[in-house]
Amino acid sequence: MKILIATDGSAHSKAMVKQFAGRAFAPNTKVRIISVYQIAYISYASEVGPMNDFNPDKFLIKSAEDATKNASAILRKVNPKLSISTAVIEGYPKSVILQEAEKFGANLIVVGSHGHGAIAGFLLGSVSQAVALHARCSVEIVR
């Protein structure tokens, strides 16, 4: 079995990984953990000051790296026999998750839900809903 887990490091994603880690897995199960970030297309302030060293892109990449490392550590602690790989990928989360699932040959995609209401979900666009609607394999959305 091949399982793709998409995490953003949020509290909802961490809860999803912890819940997922407690399951029994078939022998030879392969898990790929990804975190997708979008480059911040903003102009940087050229003023001298404490914000001068702040680079939002580096922050996003570091957050995505931390998300995959933390998820991997949780899974390895509970299920040391799992074959786990990780990746941090730049792009639009809805598209990247689906593309990675195809490349990996995933039988299951697992994502967390942020629990936005109907209006917020409509305005923000739900990644989990888009993945569930367009995936070519099973999708599990964990609250």
Disulfide bonds with the S-S distance in Angstrom:
none
